[in-house]
Amino acid sequence: MESTTGTVGKKKHSKNNIRVQSQSWLKALQHALKMVFQLDRSQLVITRSIISTFAFVLPLAIGIMTGHIIEGVSIAGGASSLGTVSLTATHSIRLRTMLLAALGVAISACIGALTEPYPWLSILAIGLWSFATGLFIVISLNAMIIGLQSTIAMIILTHFTLSPVQALLQALLMFIGALLQIALSLVPFRQQVGSESSVLTNTYQALSDYASDTNDIDNIRQTDTELNHAEETFTSNKPVGKKAKIYYRLFEQATSIRLRLTILNDALDLFAYYQDKQHTHKNDSIKQEIAAILQSIADGIQQRTALNKLAKHYAAADALIKELVEQEPDNYRLQQIKIHYKALRNYLHSADKQARLLHKSNKILSWHVHLPHWHLRLPRHPGIQFKNPFSTIQANFTLHSTAFRHAVRLAILMVIASIIYRFSPIERSYWIPISAILVLRPDFSTTFTRGIARLLGTILGVLTISVLLDFLSPTYGTLLIVEVIAAFGAYALLIVNYGLFSYFVTIEIIVLLTFVDKHIIELGFYRIIDTIIGGILALLVYLCWPTWEHLRISTYIADRLETLQHYYARVMDAYIDPDHYDPEDIHQARKQAHLARTNAEAAINRALNEPERYPFDKNISQGLIANADQLAKNLIALEAYLLNMPSHSPLTVLTPLKNTITAALDTIAQSLHGEQMAVEPMSKIENILPRLEARRNELRNQDKAAFTDLSFVLYKSKQIISNLKTMQQLLYTQVEARQTGELSA
């Protein structure tokens, strides 16, 4: 009887699992469909799209007027491939990115044409190029786009039978078109540097919000996100030119301001905590004035007049600090607040100066004006290392890397798609591998969203151009007008919505090929068939070898905690032994912790939109990340204190606390890797804190400096311990839920 009951229970449980998984798949696909129709109007680009469209259409117009239409189409093709690069690359790296893309497109086109007579050789070349494209994503988005455009150029040229001389000539024509796009992209329009200024504006805006409340988790996350974006923008290569250097200095100031903000606000909170709660209102007023200064700098990056408000905010903050300090001139904590404020004010003032220099663009670009050199009496922020693409690729050349697995998956997909293209009877089937490489992405949500968007955009684009040319006389003049509209729409909506981009780019490509092939209806029909085949192939390959982020969430969070453990150890070592204080080493540890945080949060966001094949507790994961962010904020405060107080008495008494907290972090990280959690480190902390408090009280009259230093470390350590206890409790809750079957249900 028990056996029968157990069998019935298992069947019922199995049916419930099937039902839950079906619902989760439906929910995930509904989200992908919803994203297809989502518009990000803030990403609409007008001026740059007009320039890219002009560079694309100009060769066509000249070809029509001179009777060299084929040459005009070839040059326009080269210009078209670089138009998207011009829109996505920031000004400081646009020239280098576009030159690399131009060379990549030209060389790839030449190889594609030369390998056309040898199908298997061309398939191998496309597979290798696709593998490189998938791996380039670890370098940057622009590197991936270079690989993507180069691979597409190779695929297209394998469709045409050309002699070696003709292949070289075709590559040269495409390179000329690319150079034309590059030349026009350098025209000094005001929006030319919009990307960098927008990044910095958002960064200083986030710092302003953070200054008003450094304990708000949303402010912490937004500040981290914007600083990470700024770092990706400004450390991709060394700044060249005076304006680029000003932007880079503003970015450097932002990272330093974040550290000084943290320490000043914590010093104010610490004073109120230990002394008198009545100072809370005054502390809030100081924070609001600093937030107003940062807001003015953020606005001033775009508009000089906003910087005129700075003087009154500086004066108000100065007066508040002076009033606070003068209440107890002998209070060592207040003297430290004064020191922290002075350090922050220096960096704010430096950022203010750099923002003012941005609006002297005419003088900056003049050969005859020599700007003064600003000699700041500030310790230089630890040197930011520029990205080394070769070392980055080398580090990811393993199956443990998500990017490497995606590159292998993409190469396999493109080999299959290219075999179908080269050996199937379908006309113009080179659109199959092109659609496949444009659809497949490292994660579920983007792959399915792009697949649906590309299919809908292609079908609607084909129907539109077919109907339109039935009513219009398809003369060269008519085609040119349609091409102008389609190209501008594709460029302007590239980032706004992928479906709309696919719609306009379908019209653009069909019209471009119509200049040399009048079978417009057949072209459109084949493009629909090929897009469906390529898109389905990409989705099938993803499903056969998926990247399920919710299976790796624990690993990402564990990596985050391990980097925080290393960061904490480096900072505490500097408190314990000041002679071994290495700000560069600490900076690199913080950078690694920040990168791990970005990876973990991105993985959770992707996992939220996946079908749930296995248990994934969203609330616990979000809770762990939130507490890790709070813990990181406390570590930043400890580091910032060292920057302002590099010389201090050794605090060897902190060694047991450091060892215990690092052990606790390691225990939590290992439990996320699947090991059983130990409670010993947390129990030791309860015994260590009273001894440290007793030592702090002994130092009150013996050594005020050491007393203040130890007080601050203990204040932040208690917050760190609170974060650790919360994370431990979250993990125990997860274990209990699994044991009772709640998660599996």
Secondary structure as UniProt FT lines:
FT   HELIX           2..36
FT   HELIX           41..43
FT   HELIX           47..66
FT   HELIX           69..88
FT   HELIX           91..114
FT   TURN            115..117
FT   HELIX           119..135
FT   HELIX           136..138
FT   HELIX           141..157
FT   TURN            158..159
FT   HELIX           164..185
FT   HELIX           190..193
FT   HELIX           194..212
FT   TURN            214..215
FT   HELIX           217..234
FT   HELIX           242..274
FT   HELIX           277..279
FT   HELIX           280..302
FT   HELIX           304..309
FT   HELIX           310..327
FT   TURN            329..330
FT   HELIX           332..358
FT   HELIX           361..364
FT   HELIX           389..395
FT   TURN            399..400
FT   HELIX           402..423
FT   TURN            427..430
FT   HELIX           431..439
FT   HELIX           444..471
FT   HELIX           476..492
FT   TURN            493..496
FT   HELIX           498..514
FT   TURN            515..516
FT   HELIX           520..544
FT   HELIX           549..551
FT   HELIX           553..576
FT   HELIX           578..580
FT   HELIX           583..607
FT   TURN            608..609
FT   HELIX           618..644
FT   HELIX           652..654
FT   HELIX           655..672
FT   TURN            673..674
FT   HELIX           680..702
FT   HELIX           704..740
FT   TURN            741..744
//
